[in-house]
Amino acid sequence: MDRTEGSFVTSSRFRGDLRRPVPYSGSAMIRLRRATMSHGLKKIFPIGWVVFLVASSGATSLAQTDRADRHRVPAEFMSYRGADWLERTERVEQEEPDRVLDMMNLSPGDVVADVGCGSGYYARRMAQRVAPGGTVFCEDIQPEMLQIMRDRAREEGLTNVEAILGTPTDPQLPAGEIDWVIIADVYHEMSEPEPMLAGIRRALAPTGRVALLEYRVEDGSGDQIKADHVMSTRQVVFEWQAAGFELEALHEFLPSQHLFFFRVTGGERQDPVLADYDLFAALDARLVEVEARGADDESVSLRIRRTGTDPILITSPVGMYFQASNGKRDMIARRDGWVILDEEGWQEWSIRTVGRQRDRDLPTSNDELTVRPPSIAPAVEAVLYQFQVGTYTVGNSPTLYPPRTHVVEQAAVWIADADESYRDMESEIAGPRVPPQYATAFALVFVEQAGIDVTTRRVWDDRQTIFRGLRDQGLNIWYQLQTQ
């Protein structure tokens, strides 16, 4: 579920017990998690305003093997002590649950399951829609959470909700019976996703489907959520395809969440599959045409169109490189990207970016850019990937959730790539939310996490200026570890 992110460091007093929003309070430590940094893309595709003219292809989704090299650390699951947070009144506006269920088109008599149901927020709503004759299996791994669900269902007069005590490796659902499974902001918490998805696959009826909700990484609409509680389309589709599912639809009408519809690969549904492609693979196969230009200091503007007639999903990797001409600043993608090409003609696609060279002017809408894979700047890619997934602790200490703001990311890129000094970049990383000392300190955490020795960078010469007076316990502990 949605663990909220604030300005600096999240208080740890609810860690492992409660996942309600807590403002960054300055009393957290750091868990250092290493992620695999390799990337499989080898080819370079110059794009800019040079357009790829390509033929239509009926091929199925091209393999996106580069994503297999990434290691995503599951978030900690929410304790039953946070059940009231699941029932907050704001959730109706934030997540639009009835609209989600409308898209699932449930009918009386359907057999459905809410995996990781918590207090039964979705299960109880589904119970009304599948009655009479339908059943809702409400699965959770915490018996206390299931008891909370039973109490609420009884208060609402619901008699068609059955509690299922699952395990981290098996949802314990009846085999071959489920018409719909919903997983609402829970998949990212599954500590053993492979066997869990296998169990869900076994539970589905021949025409069964899965509705998966996850907060977005890509466009900033999910940035209020902690980094390990959001997922990109690229991450989700790769993991679910590897588990034997295929994407039927991706709906993006919710304020901050992706809504995926999956089915078992080769299942009996007659609805077409939504084929997905890595951008560079799609260009190589001549499935799309792309044009790229500058926009502002935080984004690049792309125009993209499909060459065939079927809707397709295009994803792009964090660290994707936009090379400028005429001495302008190169730009680099801060997050994975996604766009659904379901219309004829050109569609607009905005990618969130940071700049590479501090001493160059930003590219404008008059400046064409050439799109290249992340391997052009591997150190920058490694750092930005940490921003997409990074949460840290040391040992059993509380968790640090550094703010994923543009100024922090920009500082990290300049430190890792150009070895900029604190004095040179101080005025340019002073943002309204994060003072420059904090921006630099958090940037150093990400740089170090990407495998770069921060004590060898010029910014380390000003370490006393940066860390003196910081009120954040987590940053101070991290600093002490670097100076030992």
Secondary structure by P-SEA (a helix, b strand, c coil): ccccccccccccccccccccccccccbbbbbbbbccccccccbbbbbcccccbbbbbccccccccccccbbbbbcccccccccccccccccccccaaaaaaaaacccccbbbbbccccccaaaaaaaaaacccbbbbbbbccaaaaaaaaaaaaaaccccbbbbbccccccccccccccbbbbcccccccccaaaaaaaaaaaccccbbbbbbbbbccccccccccccccccaaaaaaaaaaabbbbcccccccccbbbbbbccccccccccccccccaaaaaaaccbbbbbbbccccbbbbbbbbcccbbbbbbbcccbbbbbccccbbbbbcbbbbbbcccccbbbbbbbbbbcccccccccccbbbbbbcccccaaaaaaaaaaabbbbbccccccccccccaaaaaaaaaaacccccccccccccccccccaaaaaaaaaaaaaaaccccccccccccccccccccccaaaaaaaaaaac
